[in-house]
Amino acid sequence: MREWHGLDPQREALWSRWFTIYNQYRLSEGEYLNLYDIAYDVPEGHVIRKGGRLYYAFYTPKADDHFQGAIELRGLEGRTYRLTDYVNEEGLGTVQGPVARLDLEFEGSLLIMAVPE
């Protein structure tokens, strides 16, 4: 049996960051909306509704892959939403529902919070 030595400081910081994000938003308590097809939609997309907000997650096939292009934000109501990359705390502007397209560029993944205005 291998002895457990814990995480190195770099990995511990990474895990701490993601646990902080999880605890802040607790998206596992939200409602998963099955709006994207993981076989056909590129990049892979997921959306969770919680507390009147929509949380989008987009992933490239590999963690270090690059994506550049348009992403369709599905599930919006016919109103304006303010978008934020909530991992990097960067504003992404506003969009108008019910379906909005956003030109983006990212590596690996992008997590977006859509807050109705």
DSSP file (Angstrom, degrees, kcal/mol; ACC not computed):
  #  RESIDUE AA STRUCTURE BP1 BP2  ACC     N-H-->O    O-->H-N    N-H-->O    O-->H-N    TCO  KAPPA ALPHA  PHI   PSI    X-CA   Y-CA   Z-CA
    1    1 A M              0   0    0      0, 0.0     2,-0.2     0, 0.0     0, 0.0   0.000 360.0 360.0 360.0 136.5    0.0    0.0    0.0
    2    2 A R        -     0   0    0      1,-0.1     2,-0.3     0, 0.0     0, 0.0  -0.532 360.0-121.2 -79.8 143.2    1.3    3.5   -0.9
    3    3 A E        -     0   0    0     -2,-0.2     2,-0.5     1,-0.0    -1,-0.1  -0.661  24.6-124.9 -82.5 137.9    1.8    6.1    1.8
    4    4 A W        +     0   0    0     -2,-0.3    -1,-0.0     1,-0.1     0, 0.0  -0.727  30.3 174.2 -87.4 125.7   -0.2    9.3    1.3
    5    5 A H        -     0   0    0     -2,-0.5    -1,-0.1     1,-0.3     2,-0.0   0.311  39.1-125.8-112.7   6.5    2.0   12.4    1.3
    6    6 A G        -     0   0    0      2,-0.0    -1,-0.3     6,-0.0     2,-0.3  -0.264  43.0 -43.3  80.7-170.4   -0.7   15.0    0.5
    7    7 A L        -     0   0    0      1,-0.1     0, 0.0     2,-0.0     0, 0.0  -0.689  52.4-115.6 -98.5 148.0   -0.6   17.5   -2.3
    8    8 A D     >  -     0   0    0     -2,-0.3     4,-2.8     1,-0.1     5,-0.2  -0.418  41.4-100.5 -72.2 162.0    2.3   19.6   -3.4
    9    9 A P  H  > S+     0   0    0      0, 0.0     4,-2.1     0, 0.0     5,-0.1   0.843 121.7  51.4 -56.1 -37.4    1.6   23.4   -2.9
   10   10 A Q  H  > S+     0   0    0      2,-0.2     4,-1.9     1,-0.2     5,-0.1   0.937 114.1  42.4 -66.2 -46.2    0.8   24.0   -6.6
   11   11 A R  H  > S+     0   0    0      1,-0.2     4,-2.7     2,-0.2     5,-0.2   0.873 112.3  54.7 -68.7 -36.4   -1.8   21.2   -6.7
   12   12 A E  H  X S+     0   0    0     -4,-2.8     4,-2.5     1,-0.2    -1,-0.2   0.903 107.9  49.7 -63.0 -40.8   -3.2   22.2   -3.3
   13   13 A A  H  X S+     0   0    0     -4,-2.1     4,-2.3    -5,-0.2    -2,-0.2   0.904 111.2  49.6 -63.7 -41.6   -3.7   25.8   -4.6
   14   14 A L  H  X S+     0   0    0     -4,-1.9     4,-2.0     2,-0.2    -2,-0.2   0.941 113.2  45.1 -63.1 -48.2   -5.5   24.4   -7.7
   15   15 A W  H  X S+     0   0    0     -4,-2.7     4,-2.5     1,-0.2     5,-0.2   0.906 112.1  52.8 -62.0 -41.5   -7.8   22.2   -5.7
   16   16 A S  H  X S+     0   0    0     -4,-2.5     4,-2.2    -5,-0.2    -1,-0.2   0.905 107.6  52.0 -60.9 -42.2   -8.5   25.0   -3.2
   17   17 A R  H  X S+     0   0    0     -4,-2.3     4,-2.1     1,-0.2    -1,-0.2   0.935 112.5  44.3 -59.7 -47.8   -9.5   27.3   -6.0
   18   18 A W  H  X S+     0   0    0     -4,-2.0     4,-2.5     1,-0.2    -2,-0.2   0.856 112.3  51.3 -71.0 -34.5  -12.0   24.8   -7.5
   19   19 A F  H  X S+     0   0    0     -4,-2.5     4,-2.7     2,-0.2    -1,-0.2   0.870 109.0  52.4 -67.8 -35.1  -13.4   23.9   -4.1
   20   20 A T  H  X S+     0   0    0     -4,-2.2     4,-2.0    -5,-0.2    -2,-0.2   0.928 110.7  46.8 -63.4 -45.2  -13.9   27.6   -3.4
   21   21 A I  H  X S+     0   0    0     -4,-2.1     4,-2.1     2,-0.2     5,-0.4   0.926 112.9  50.1 -62.3 -44.8  -15.8   28.0   -6.7
   22   22 A Y  H  X S+     0   0    0     -4,-2.5     4,-3.3     1,-0.2    -2,-0.2   0.949 112.7  46.0 -57.9 -49.6  -17.9   24.9   -5.9
   23   23 A N  H  < S+     0   0    0     -4,-2.7    -1,-0.2     1,-0.2    -2,-0.2   0.817 111.3  53.1 -66.1 -30.7  -18.8   26.1   -2.5
   24   24 A Q  H  < S+     0   0    0     -4,-2.0    -1,-0.2    -5,-0.2    -2,-0.2   0.906 126.0  20.3 -70.0 -41.8  -19.6   29.6   -3.7
   25   25 A Y  H  < S-     0   0    0     -4,-2.1    -2,-0.2    -5,-0.1    -3,-0.2   0.744  77.3-161.6-103.8 -27.8  -22.1   28.5   -6.4
   26   26 A R    ><  +     0   0    0     -4,-3.3     3,-2.0    -5,-0.4     4,-0.2   0.891  17.9 173.5  44.8  52.4  -23.1   25.0   -5.3
   27   27 A L  G >   +     0   0    0      1,-0.3     3,-1.8    -5,-0.2    -1,-0.1   0.687  64.7  76.5 -66.2 -18.5  -24.4   24.2   -8.8
   28   28 A S  G 3  S+     0   0    0      1,-0.3    -1,-0.3    -6,-0.1     4,-0.1   0.705  91.9  56.9 -64.0 -16.7  -25.0   20.6   -7.9
   29   29 A E  G <  S+     0   0    0     -3,-2.0    -1,-0.3    -4,-0.1    -2,-0.2   0.482  96.2  86.0 -90.2  -4.2  -28.1   21.9   -6.1
   30   30 A G  S <  S-     0   0    0     -3,-1.8     2,-0.6    -4,-0.2    20,-0.2  -0.143  89.7 -90.1 -86.2-175.0  -29.4   23.5   -9.3
   31   31 A E  E     -A   49   0A   0     18,-2.9    18,-2.8    -2,-0.0     2,-0.4  -0.886  33.3-138.0-103.0 118.9  -31.5   22.1  -12.2
   32   32 A Y  E     -A   48   0A   0     -2,-0.6     2,-0.6    16,-0.2    16,-0.2  -0.629  15.3-153.7 -75.6 127.4  -29.6   20.6  -15.1
   33   33 A L  E     -A   47   0A   0     14,-2.7     2,-1.9    -2,-0.4    14,-0.6  -0.916   9.3-142.9-105.3 121.4  -31.2   21.6  -18.4
   34   34 A N        +     0   0    0     -2,-0.6    12,-0.1     1,-0.2    14,-0.1  -0.539  54.7 131.3 -84.9  76.2  -30.6   19.1  -21.2
   35   35 A L        +     0   0    0     -2,-1.9     2,-0.3    12,-0.1    -1,-0.2   0.518  54.1  60.7-108.3  -9.3  -30.2   21.7  -24.0
   36   36 A Y        -     0   0    0     -3,-0.3     2,-0.6     9,-0.2    11,-0.1  -0.921  69.8-137.0-123.8 147.7  -27.0   20.5  -25.7
   37   37 A D    >>  -     0   0    0     -2,-0.3     4,-3.0     1,-0.1     3,-0.9  -0.910   8.5-156.4-104.1 114.1  -26.1   17.2  -27.4
   38   38 A I  T 34 S+     0   0    0     -2,-0.6    -1,-0.1     1,-0.3     6,-0.1   0.672  92.4  55.5 -68.1 -14.1  -22.6   16.1  -26.4
   39   39 A A  T 34 S+     0   0    0      1,-0.1    -1,-0.3     3,-0.0     5,-0.0   0.780 124.1  18.2 -84.2 -27.6  -22.4   14.1  -29.6
   40   40 A Y  T <4 S+     0   0    0     -3,-0.9     2,-0.4     3,-0.0    -2,-0.2   0.721 100.2  87.6-118.1 -29.7  -23.1   17.0  -32.0
   41   41 A D  S  < S-     0   0    0     -4,-3.0     4,-0.1     4,-0.1    -5,-0.0  -0.624  70.3-131.0 -82.9 129.5  -22.6   20.3  -30.3
   42   42 A V  S    S+     0   0    0     -2,-0.4     2,-0.2     2,-0.1    18,-0.1  -0.993  90.6  31.0-125.8 125.4  -19.0   21.7  -30.4
   43   43 A P  S    S-     0   0    0      0, 0.0    17,-0.2     0, 0.0     2,-0.1   0.602 108.0-106.2 -73.8 167.5  -17.8   22.7  -28.0
   44   44 A E  E     - B   0  59A   0     15,-1.8    15,-2.3    -2,-0.2     2,-0.4  -0.384  46.1-161.3 -59.1 132.7  -19.5   20.4  -25.5
   45   45 A G  E     + B   0  58A   0     13,-0.2     2,-0.3    -4,-0.1    13,-0.2  -0.932  20.5 174.1-128.1 147.3  -22.0   22.4  -23.6
   46   46 A H  E     - B   0  57A   0     11,-1.8    11,-2.5    -2,-0.4     2,-0.4  -0.976   9.4-163.8-142.1 151.5  -24.0   22.1  -20.3
   47   47 A V  E     -AB  33  56A   0    -14,-0.6   -14,-2.7    -2,-0.3     2,-0.4  -0.997   3.6-169.8-143.8 138.6  -26.3   24.5  -18.5
   48   48 A I  E     -AB  32  55A   0      7,-2.2     7,-2.9    -2,-0.4     2,-0.5  -0.983  12.9-147.6-125.8 135.6  -27.7   24.6  -15.0
   49   49 A R  E     +AB  31  54A   0    -18,-2.8   -18,-2.9    -2,-0.4     2,-0.3  -0.903  29.5 157.0-102.9 128.5  -30.5   26.9  -13.7
   50   50 A K  E >   - B   0  53A   0      3,-2.3     3,-1.8    -2,-0.5   -20,-0.1  -0.938  63.4  -8.9-152.7 127.9  -30.2   28.0  -10.1
   51   51 A G  T 3  S-     0   0    0     -2,-0.3     3,-0.1     1,-0.3   -21,-0.0   0.823 126.2 -53.5  59.4  35.9  -31.6   31.0   -8.3
   52   52 A G  T 3  S+     0   0    0      1,-0.3    -1,-0.3    63,-0.1     2,-0.3   0.419 118.9 104.4  80.9  -2.6  -32.9   32.7  -11.5
   53   53 A R  E <   -B   50   0A   0     -3,-1.8    -3,-2.3    62,-0.1     2,-0.4  -0.740  63.1-137.3-108.8 158.6  -29.5   32.5  -13.1
   54   54 A L  E     -BC  49 114A   0     60,-2.1    60,-3.4    -2,-0.3     2,-0.5  -0.958  11.9-159.5-115.2 136.1  -28.1   30.2  -15.8
   55   55 A Y  E     -BC  48 113A   0     -7,-2.9    -7,-2.2    -2,-0.4     2,-0.4  -0.963   9.6-164.9-118.9 117.3  -24.7   28.7  -15.6
   56   56 A Y  E     -BC  47 112A   0     56,-3.3    56,-2.6    -2,-0.5     2,-0.4  -0.790   6.3-168.1-104.2 142.6  -23.1   27.5  -18.8
   57   57 A A  E     -BC  46 111A   0    -11,-2.5   -11,-1.8    -2,-0.4     2,-0.4  -0.992   5.0-174.4-130.1 125.0  -20.1   25.2  -19.1
   58   58 A F  E     -BC  45 110A   0     52,-2.5    52,-2.2    -2,-0.4     2,-0.4  -0.969   5.5-173.5-121.3 135.5  -18.3   24.7  -22.4
   59   59 A Y  E     -BC  44 109A   0    -15,-2.3   -15,-1.8    -2,-0.4    50,-0.2  -0.976  18.7-138.8-132.6 139.8  -15.5   22.2  -22.9
   60   60 A T        -     0   0    0     48,-2.6     7,-0.1    -2,-0.4     5,-0.0  -0.518  40.2-102.3 -83.9 163.4  -13.1   21.3  -25.7
   61   61 A P  S    S+     0   0    0      0, 0.0     2,-0.3     0, 0.0    -1,-0.1   0.851 108.7  32.1 -58.1 -35.4  -12.3   17.6  -26.3
   62   62 A K  S >  S-     0   0    0      1,-0.1     3,-2.0     4,-0.0    46,-0.3  -0.930  87.5-117.8-123.1 149.6   -9.0   17.8  -24.6
   63   63 A A  T 3  S+     0   0    0     -2,-0.3    46,-0.1     1,-0.3    -3,-0.1   0.761 114.6  42.7 -57.9 -28.4   -8.1   20.1  -21.6
   64   64 A D  T 3  S+     0   0    0     44,-0.1    -1,-0.3    43,-0.1     2,-0.1   0.312  87.8 120.6-103.4  10.0   -5.4   22.0  -23.6
   65   65 A D    <   -     0   0    0     -3,-2.0    43,-2.7    42,-0.1     2,-0.4  -0.352  58.3-129.6 -71.3 154.5   -7.4   22.3  -26.8
   66   66 A H  E     -F  107   0B   0     41,-0.2     2,-0.4    42,-0.1    41,-0.2  -0.869  19.0-166.5-106.4 136.5   -8.2   25.8  -28.2
   67   67 A F  E     +F  106   0B   0     39,-3.0    39,-2.3    -2,-0.4     2,-0.4  -0.986  11.6 169.1-122.7 135.5  -11.7   26.9  -29.2
   68   68 A Q  E     +F  105   0B   0     -2,-0.4     2,-0.3    37,-0.2    37,-0.2  -0.958  39.5  61.2-141.9 124.8  -12.5   30.0  -31.3
   69   69 A G  E    S-F  104   0B   0     35,-2.6    35,-3.2    -2,-0.4     2,-0.3  -0.983  81.9 -33.0 156.9-164.9  -15.9   30.6  -32.7
   70   70 A A  E     -F  103   0B   0     -2,-0.3     2,-0.4    33,-0.2    33,-0.2  -0.693  42.8-164.5 -92.9 138.9  -19.6   31.2  -31.9
   71   71 A I  E     -F  102   0B   0     31,-2.4    31,-2.5    -2,-0.3     2,-0.6  -0.975  14.8-137.7-119.5 135.4  -21.4   29.6  -29.0
   72   72 A E  E     -F  101   0B   0     -2,-0.4     2,-0.9    29,-0.2    29,-0.2  -0.834   9.3-148.9 -94.6 124.3  -25.1   29.5  -28.8
   73   73 A L  E     -F  100   0B   0     27,-3.5    27,-1.4    -2,-0.6     3,-0.4  -0.830  23.4-169.8 -93.4 107.0  -26.5   30.2  -25.3
   74   74 A R        +     0   0    0     -2,-0.9    25,-0.1     1,-0.2   -39,-0.1  -0.587  56.3  41.6 -96.5 157.2  -29.7   28.2  -25.1
   75   75 A G  S    S+     0   0    0      1,-0.3    -1,-0.2    23,-0.2    24,-0.1   0.444  74.8 139.6  91.3   1.1  -32.4   28.3  -22.4
   76   76 A L        -     0   0    0     22,-1.0    -1,-0.3    -3,-0.4     2,-0.2  -0.428  49.3-126.7 -75.1 151.8  -32.6   32.1  -22.0
   77   77 A E        -     0   0    0     20,-0.1     2,-2.5    -2,-0.1    20,-0.3  -0.460  43.2 -84.4 -85.0 169.5  -35.8   33.9  -21.6
   78   78 A G  S    S+     0   0    0     -2,-0.2     2,-0.3    19,-0.1    -1,-0.1  -0.388 100.0  85.6 -75.9  65.1  -36.7   36.8  -24.0
   79   79 A R  S    S-     0   0    0     -2,-2.5    18,-3.2    16,-0.0     2,-0.3  -0.879  85.0 -77.2-150.6 178.6  -34.8   39.4  -21.9
   80   80 A T  E     -D   96   0A   0     -2,-0.3    37,-2.5    16,-0.2     2,-0.4  -0.661  40.5-166.8 -89.0 141.4  -31.3   40.9  -21.5
   81   81 A Y  E     -DE  95 116A   0     14,-2.8    14,-2.1    -2,-0.3     2,-0.5  -0.983  17.0-138.6-128.1 139.2  -28.6   38.9  -19.6
   82   82 A R  E     -DE  94 115A   0     33,-2.8    33,-2.6    -2,-0.4     2,-0.4  -0.860  26.1-148.6 -93.7 129.3  -25.3   40.1  -18.2
   83   83 A L  E     +DE  93 114A   0     10,-3.3     9,-2.8    -2,-0.5    10,-0.6  -0.804  17.5 179.3-105.6 140.0  -22.6   37.4  -18.8
   84   84 A T  E     -DE  91 113A   0     29,-1.9    29,-2.9    -2,-0.4     2,-1.2  -0.999  33.5-134.8-138.8 133.9  -19.6   36.8  -16.6
   85   85 A D  E  >> -DE  90 112A   0      5,-3.2     5,-1.8    -2,-0.4     4,-1.0  -0.786  31.5-168.1 -77.7  99.5  -16.7   34.2  -16.8
   86   86 A Y  T  45S+     0   0    0     -2,-1.2    -1,-0.2    25,-0.8    26,-0.1   0.591  76.1  57.6 -80.2  -8.7  -17.1   33.5  -13.1
   87   87 A V  T  45S+     0   0    0     24,-0.6    -1,-0.2     1,-0.1    25,-0.1   0.899 120.9  27.1 -79.0 -44.9  -13.9   31.5  -12.8
   88   88 A N  T  45S-     0   0    0     23,-0.2    -2,-0.2     2,-0.1    -1,-0.1   0.394 105.0-125.9 -97.6   1.6  -11.7   34.4  -14.0
   89   89 A E  T  <5 +     0   0    0     -4,-1.0     2,-0.4     1,-0.2    -3,-0.2   0.913  58.8 146.4  53.6  49.4  -14.1   37.1  -12.9
   90   90 A E  E   < -D   85   0A   0     -5,-1.8    -5,-3.2     2,-0.0    -1,-0.2  -0.962  48.6-125.5-119.2 131.8  -14.3   38.7  -16.3
   91   91 A G  E     -D   84   0A   0     -2,-0.4    -7,-0.3    -7,-0.2     3,-0.1  -0.508  17.9-171.6 -71.5 140.4  -17.3   40.4  -17.8
   92   92 A L  E     -     0   0A   0     -9,-2.8     2,-0.2     1,-0.4    -8,-0.2   0.231  41.5-116.2-115.8   9.7  -18.4   39.1  -21.2
   93   93 A G  E     -D   83   0A   0    -10,-0.6   -10,-3.3     2,-0.0    -1,-0.4  -0.526  41.6 -56.4  93.0-159.8  -21.0   41.8  -22.0
   94   94 A T  E     -D   82   0A   0    -12,-0.2     2,-0.3    -2,-0.2   -12,-0.2  -0.883  40.7-168.5-124.8 156.2  -24.7   41.4  -22.4
   95   95 A V  E     -D   81   0A   0    -14,-2.1   -14,-2.8    -2,-0.3     2,-0.5  -0.935  20.2-126.3-137.1 161.7  -26.9   39.3  -24.7
   96   96 A Q  E     -D   80   0A   0     -2,-0.3   -16,-0.2   -16,-0.2     3,-0.2  -0.951  42.1-123.4-111.8 126.0  -30.6   39.3  -25.5
   97   97 A G  S    S+     0   0    0    -18,-3.2   -19,-0.1    -2,-0.5   -20,-0.1  -0.287  78.7  71.2 -80.4 174.5  -32.6   36.0  -25.2
   98   98 A P  S    S-     0   0    0      0, 0.0   -22,-1.0     0, 0.0     2,-0.4  -0.943 124.9   0.0 -85.3 -22.0  -34.3   33.7  -25.9
   99   99 A V  S    S-     0   0    0     -3,-0.2     2,-0.4   -24,-0.1   -25,-0.2  -0.993  73.7-179.2-128.8 128.6  -31.3   32.4  -28.0
  100  100 A A  E     -F   73   0B   0    -27,-1.4   -27,-3.5    -2,-0.4     2,-0.4  -0.936  16.2-148.2-126.9 148.4  -28.1   34.3  -28.1
  101  101 A R  E     -F   72   0B   0     -2,-0.4     2,-0.4   -29,-0.2   -29,-0.2  -0.934  13.2-169.4-115.5 141.5  -24.8   33.7  -29.9
  102  102 A L  E     -F   71   0B   0    -31,-2.5   -31,-2.4    -2,-0.4     2,-0.6  -0.994  18.7-137.7-134.0 125.3  -21.5   34.8  -28.5
  103  103 A D  E     +F   70   0B   0     -2,-0.4     2,-0.3   -33,-0.2   -33,-0.2  -0.747  41.2 165.0 -83.7 121.6  -18.1   34.8  -30.3
  104  104 A L  E     -F   69   0B   0    -35,-3.2   -35,-2.6    -2,-0.6     2,-0.3  -0.875  32.3-157.0-136.9 163.5  -15.5   33.5  -27.9
  105  105 A E  E     +F   68   0B   0     -2,-0.3     2,-0.3   -37,-0.2   -37,-0.2  -0.977  29.5 146.8-141.7 129.7  -12.0   32.1  -27.7
  106  106 A F  E     -F   67   0B   0    -39,-2.3   -39,-3.0    -2,-0.3     2,-0.5  -0.986  41.1-119.6-157.5 164.2  -10.8   29.9  -24.8
  107  107 A E  E    S-F   66   0B   0      2,-0.3     2,-2.5    -2,-0.3   -41,-0.2  -0.949  83.1 -29.3-109.2 123.8   -8.5   27.0  -23.9
  108  108 A G  S    S+     0   0    0    -43,-2.7   -48,-2.6    -2,-0.5     2,-0.3  -0.316 123.1   5.6  77.5 -62.7  -10.0   23.8  -22.4
  109  109 A S  E     -C   59   0A   0     -2,-2.5     2,-0.3   -50,-0.2    -2,-0.3  -0.990  50.1-161.6-154.7 158.6  -13.1   25.2  -20.7
  110  110 A L  E     -C   58   0A   0    -52,-2.2   -52,-2.5    -2,-0.3     2,-0.5  -0.960   8.1-161.9-145.7 126.3  -15.2   28.3  -20.2
  111  111 A L  E     -C   57   0A   0     -2,-0.3   -25,-0.8   -54,-0.2   -24,-0.6  -0.950  14.0-171.8-113.8 123.3  -17.8   28.7  -17.4
  112  112 A I  E     -CE  56  85A   0    -56,-2.6   -56,-3.3    -2,-0.5     2,-0.5  -0.935  14.5-156.4-121.6 134.0  -20.3   31.5  -17.9
  113  113 A M  E     -CE  55  84A   0    -29,-2.9   -29,-1.9    -2,-0.4     2,-0.6  -0.946   9.7-159.6-106.3 127.9  -22.9   32.9  -15.5
  114  114 A A  E     -CE  54  83A   0    -60,-3.4   -60,-2.1    -2,-0.5   -31,-0.2  -0.940   9.1-172.5-110.3 115.4  -25.9   34.6  -17.2
  115  115 A V  E     - E   0  82A   0    -33,-2.6   -33,-2.8    -2,-0.6   -62,-0.1  -0.928  24.0-123.6-111.0 123.3  -27.8   37.0  -14.8
  116  116 A P  E       E   0  81A   0      0, 0.0   -35,-0.2     0, 0.0   -63,-0.0  -0.376 360.0 360.0 -65.0 142.1  -31.1   38.5  -16.0
  117  117 A E              0   0    0    -37,-2.5   -36,-0.1    -2,-0.1    -2,-0.0   0.414 360.0 360.0 -98.7 360.0  -31.1   42.3  -15.9
